[in-house]
Amino acid sequence: MVIDLNKQWPYDISAQIESDRKVAQHAFGAELVGPRLVAFCAVVDERNHQDAKHGSIEASGHTIGEWILILEAELAEAKVALIKGGHGRDSVLSEIVQITAVGMACLEQHGIREITGRTV
């Protein structure tokens, strides 16, 4: 999914984008602008879609192993989209957004711990 900031939307998305920008700025300690902001908003939008479809991670979480299997399934869908030329929600870029959102859900549920040699 690509969010075109210049597109005429049937509703005002500027408030949502500004809210996402502030959340991202707080989380990352840096201003998100341009393509990075658009990518962040797309992933947040997909996370919201996944929660609406499958329930929140608080209500229906998974083990890290289960998250890896879900990520593999999403990656397989991206490979199919690449080969067959998927469109819309089945496009390669949409699948990449979905993969990223699934990874984010795993990190939301299980947290981010220190990795040997660096802290993330």
Backbone bond lengths (Angstrom), bond angles and torsions (degrees), N, CA, C in turn:
res aa  C-N    CA-C-N  psi(-1)  N-CA   C-N-CA  omega(-1)  CA-C   N-CA-C  phi
1 M - - - 1.434 - - 1.523 107.18 -
2 V 1.332 116.14 131.65 1.452 120.83 176.02 1.513 107.01 -114.70
3 I 1.319 116.69 127.80 1.453 121.27 177.55 1.518 107.31 -94.25
4 D 1.320 116.65 111.95 1.462 121.98 179.43 1.524 107.57 -89.69
5 L 1.327 115.79 109.38 1.459 119.85 -176.78 1.519 112.41 -69.62
6 N 1.334 117.41 -15.36 1.463 120.98 -179.94 1.522 112.28 -94.46
7 K 1.315 117.98 -8.71 1.459 122.83 -178.67 1.524 110.66 -68.41
8 Q 1.302 115.65 147.83 1.453 120.78 173.90 1.526 107.38 -82.53
9 W 1.313 117.13 108.00 1.453 121.86 -178.75 1.521 109.83 -90.81
10 P 1.345 118.29 150.70 1.467 120.17 178.68 1.529 112.20 -70.63
11 Y 1.302 117.11 -7.74 1.451 122.73 178.09 1.520 107.16 -144.79
12 D 1.299 116.38 163.49 1.464 120.81 -176.93 1.526 109.66 -83.62
13 I 1.357 116.33 111.63 1.461 120.22 179.27 1.523 111.52 -94.17
14 S 1.321 117.21 -3.36 1.466 119.22 -174.84 1.527 111.74 -62.25
15 A 1.335 117.68 -36.14 1.460 120.05 -179.92 1.532 110.09 -66.10
16 Q 1.345 117.44 -41.72 1.463 120.70 178.80 1.519 110.59 -65.36
17 I 1.332 116.76 -43.09 1.461 120.31 179.70 1.523 110.07 -64.32
18 E 1.322 117.38 -41.42 1.469 120.23 178.63 1.515 110.63 -64.70
19 S 1.337 116.76 -39.86 1.457 120.34 177.16 1.526 110.74 -63.28
20 D 1.346 117.43 -46.64 1.465 121.51 178.08 1.526 110.57 -61.20
21 R 1.324 117.47 -39.24 1.463 121.52 -179.92 1.517 110.11 -62.45
22 K 1.336 116.63 -43.01 1.466 120.17 179.94 1.526 111.09 -66.45
23 V 1.332 116.81 -40.55 1.470 120.33 177.24 1.512 109.41 -61.86
24 A 1.320 116.87 -46.26 1.461 121.33 -179.09 1.520 110.90 -64.14
25 Q 1.320 116.61 -41.44 1.460 120.06 179.81 1.524 110.00 -62.04
26 H 1.320 116.58 -42.39 1.459 120.51 178.91 1.528 110.50 -66.07
27 A 1.338 116.58 -43.77 1.465 120.58 -176.86 1.521 112.68 -68.27
28 F 1.323 116.15 -40.12 1.461 119.69 -174.55 1.522 113.12 -99.30
29 G 1.320 116.83 -9.36 1.457 120.04 179.89 1.515 113.27 69.68
30 A 1.321 116.73 17.52 1.457 120.73 -179.50 1.522 108.75 -147.63
31 E 1.300 115.39 154.98 1.466 121.78 178.32 1.525 109.68 -70.90
32 L 1.306 117.10 131.09 1.455 121.18 172.98 1.518 108.04 -102.89
33 V 1.312 115.78 124.71 1.464 120.69 179.82 1.519 109.03 -137.69
34 G 1.309 115.65 165.64 1.450 122.03 173.74 1.519 113.45 60.34
35 P 1.341 116.49 -139.54 1.463 120.75 -175.75 1.529 113.67 -59.46
36 R 1.323 118.14 -33.25 1.465 120.20 179.83 1.525 110.23 -66.19
37 L 1.323 117.60 -40.88 1.462 121.00 177.99 1.523 110.24 -65.19
38 V 1.323 117.11 -43.48 1.463 120.83 179.62 1.532 110.34 -61.73
39 A 1.339 116.74 -43.13 1.464 120.42 178.64 1.525 110.52 -63.40
40 F 1.328 117.18 -44.75 1.461 121.36 179.17 1.528 110.23 -59.49
41 C 1.323 117.10 -45.37 1.472 120.68 -179.59 1.521 111.03 -63.28
42 A 1.341 117.18 -38.43 1.465 120.38 179.30 1.526 110.65 -63.93
43 V 1.331 117.39 -41.50 1.466 120.95 -179.64 1.528 110.16 -68.67
44 V 1.317 117.67 -42.04 1.468 120.38 178.00 1.532 110.05 -62.50
45 D 1.326 116.59 -42.32 1.471 120.60 177.95 1.530 110.38 -61.27
46 E 1.329 117.28 -41.92 1.463 120.81 178.47 1.519 111.25 -66.26
47 R 1.341 118.41 -39.18 1.467 120.81 176.51 1.519 109.99 -59.16
48 N 1.334 116.38 -43.72 1.469 119.92 178.31 1.526 110.68 -61.88
49 H 1.337 116.42 -41.31 1.470 121.04 178.11 1.531 110.25 -62.17
50 Q 1.329 117.02 -44.95 1.469 120.85 -179.87 1.525 111.25 -62.93
51 D 1.332 117.00 -41.56 1.471 119.73 177.89 1.525 110.68 -63.02
52 A 1.336 116.78 -40.66 1.466 120.23 179.68 1.531 110.82 -65.66
53 K 1.326 116.55 -36.73 1.467 121.21 -177.46 1.527 112.73 -79.13
54 H 1.335 117.08 -43.76 1.467 121.13 -171.58 1.526 114.27 -109.18
55 G 1.307 117.63 -7.24 1.456 121.17 -174.12 1.521 109.74 93.54
56 S 1.294 115.86 158.70 1.465 120.30 -177.74 1.521 110.28 -67.82
57 I 1.335 116.07 158.65 1.462 118.95 178.26 1.521 111.00 -67.20
58 E 1.323 117.22 -23.92 1.455 120.12 175.88 1.527 110.01 -66.71
59 A 1.322 116.16 -37.48 1.468 120.77 -178.02 1.521 112.44 -85.42
60 S 1.329 117.28 -30.58 1.474 119.36 -175.19 1.524 110.49 -143.70
61 G 1.318 116.33 59.44 1.454 121.42 -179.80 1.521 112.30 -75.43
62 H 1.324 114.86 176.78 1.459 121.44 -178.24 1.522 109.75 -136.66
63 T 1.318 115.43 162.78 1.458 119.66 170.31 1.528 107.97 -72.70
64 I 1.323 116.81 165.34 1.466 119.37 177.48 1.530 109.55 -61.45
65 G 1.320 117.88 -38.99 1.460 121.03 177.25 1.523 112.41 -59.78
66 E 1.327 116.06 -42.52 1.472 119.53 177.61 1.518 111.02 -64.10
67 W 1.354 116.64 -39.87 1.467 119.44 177.63 1.528 110.38 -61.22
68 I 1.332 117.15 -40.22 1.469 120.31 178.89 1.529 110.34 -62.12
69 L 1.322 117.24 -41.43 1.467 120.33 177.68 1.524 111.40 -63.84
70 I 1.327 116.80 -39.59 1.470 120.48 177.23 1.530 109.49 -64.86
71 L 1.338 116.54 -42.90 1.468 119.91 177.20 1.528 111.19 -60.11
72 E 1.329 116.96 -42.08 1.466 120.64 178.15 1.526 111.14 -62.44
73 A 1.324 117.28 -40.27 1.467 120.79 178.66 1.532 110.30 -64.64
74 E 1.336 116.43 -42.59 1.467 120.03 177.75 1.525 110.93 -64.77
75 L 1.333 116.73 -39.48 1.468 120.94 178.02 1.533 110.05 -63.74
76 A 1.314 117.30 -39.63 1.463 120.89 176.82 1.531 110.53 -61.62
77 E 1.334 117.33 -39.43 1.461 120.70 177.08 1.527 110.66 -64.24
78 A 1.328 117.34 -37.19 1.464 121.03 177.79 1.530 110.47 -64.93
79 K 1.333 116.51 -39.21 1.469 120.58 178.74 1.527 110.62 -64.88
80 V 1.324 116.61 -41.15 1.464 120.67 177.10 1.524 110.00 -63.23
81 A 1.320 116.78 -43.08 1.472 120.86 178.89 1.524 110.77 -61.72
82 L 1.314 116.52 -37.93 1.465 120.75 178.73 1.524 110.52 -64.77
83 I 1.323 116.58 -43.23 1.464 121.29 -177.76 1.530 111.04 -72.48
84 K 1.334 116.38 -44.09 1.466 120.49 -173.83 1.526 113.79 -93.88
85 G 1.330 116.97 -7.94 1.466 118.80 -179.99 1.511 112.82 71.39
86 G 1.322 117.08 54.99 1.459 121.60 -179.75 1.523 112.38 -61.65
87 H 1.322 115.30 158.59 1.467 121.77 -179.35 1.523 109.72 -129.17
88 G 1.326 116.61 158.21 1.459 121.27 177.37 1.513 111.31 62.22
89 R 1.339 116.69 -131.26 1.470 120.66 179.56 1.513 112.63 -66.00
90 D 1.330 117.14 -15.69 1.460 121.38 179.06 1.527 112.81 -99.12
91 S 1.337 117.41 11.52 1.465 120.26 178.56 1.531 109.32 -76.84
92 V 1.325 115.51 160.31 1.466 120.16 -179.70 1.524 110.46 -58.63
93 L 1.331 117.73 -46.63 1.467 119.65 -177.76 1.524 111.67 -66.04
94 S 1.318 117.38 -36.33 1.462 119.94 176.42 1.526 110.29 -64.43
95 E 1.336 116.41 -40.33 1.463 119.94 177.86 1.528 110.90 -64.29
96 I 1.333 117.41 -37.46 1.474 120.47 177.28 1.525 110.36 -64.33
97 V 1.328 117.44 -39.22 1.467 120.51 175.95 1.526 109.28 -62.72
98 Q 1.331 117.27 -41.65 1.462 120.89 179.53 1.533 111.20 -64.74
99 I 1.331 116.96 -41.52 1.466 120.96 177.43 1.526 109.87 -60.29
100 T 1.322 116.14 -46.62 1.464 121.06 -179.05 1.524 110.79 -62.03
101 A 1.338 116.22 -41.49 1.467 120.25 179.94 1.526 111.44 -66.34
102 V 1.333 117.90 -36.67 1.470 120.74 176.89 1.526 109.37 -65.27
103 G 1.328 117.21 -43.87 1.463 120.29 176.70 1.513 111.56 -59.96
104 M 1.338 115.71 -39.83 1.461 120.19 178.37 1.529 110.33 -64.15
105 A 1.321 117.33 -40.26 1.467 120.78 179.08 1.527 110.58 -61.98
106 C 1.336 116.61 -41.41 1.464 120.65 177.43 1.527 110.05 -60.12
107 L 1.329 116.18 -46.59 1.469 119.80 -179.65 1.523 111.88 -66.70
108 E 1.328 117.09 -34.95 1.469 120.28 176.44 1.522 109.84 -61.90
109 Q 1.329 116.36 -43.94 1.461 119.88 -176.52 1.526 111.87 -72.96
110 H 1.309 117.37 -44.98 1.459 120.83 -171.53 1.520 114.01 -100.53
111 G 1.303 117.83 -8.49 1.454 121.14 179.14 1.515 112.49 77.22
112 I 1.297 114.79 173.67 1.457 121.23 178.49 1.510 106.65 -114.01
113 R 1.304 115.09 122.97 1.459 120.46 -178.26 1.520 109.25 -108.67
114 E 1.304 115.38 166.82 1.456 119.68 179.22 1.522 109.69 -63.87
115 I 1.309 114.51 136.11 1.459 121.59 176.41 1.530 105.77 -104.62
116 T 1.321 117.08 138.45 1.456 121.18 -177.73 1.525 110.15 -50.16
117 G 1.319 115.26 124.13 1.461 120.82 177.02 1.506 114.92 93.01
118 R 1.312 117.02 -14.51 1.465 119.24 178.34 1.515 110.10 -160.90
119 T 1.292 115.30 160.33 1.457 120.69 175.38 1.524 107.81 -110.94
120 V 1.318 115.84 132.57 1.469 120.05 178.44 1.503 109.39 -108.80
